[in-house]
Amino acid sequence: MAGVSAAPPLASQQQLSTPVRPSGKMPGMEKQESPAAAVSAFEELGAELAPAGVVMGKMFGASSLMLGKKALACLNGDKVTFKLGKETAEHARALALPGAALFDPSGMNRPFKDWVEVPFSSHTEWPAFAEAALGFVAGG
């Protein structure tokens, strides 16, 4: 028929614009194994925050600390990622630590601006950041 255009391809027929690794996972999404010391320190955070209603859960396939359905921290390798809020003093303090960075789960330079990864080398700071993340998540 004249003047009739073909329908656009279905999503399943379109090529993905996001690269996929041979493993079938998007870049940056592979779960990193956590050393025993990091696991232990993270579990201690959960125990310390349990009276406030924080429970262990999963986020991005990683062990997480949850308040209701909201994640406030997750363990990935030897780092804990805390939801601190991009405009807070705690966020700035966390980013100033050696090895700390904004959380970029895709690995494609699209970080979650409220979240900061803090390495195990600064694990003595984790409890303060966990408390700050709890306050941020509970308030928002």
Buried (B, 14 or more C-beta within 10 A) or exposed (E): EEEEEEEEEEEEEEEEEEEEEEEEEBBBBEEEEBEEEBBEBBBBBBEBBEEEEBEBBEBBEBBBBBBEEBBBBBBBBBBBBBBBBBEBEBBEBBBEBEEBBBBBBEBEEEBBEBBBBBBBEBBEBBBEBBBBBBBBBBEE
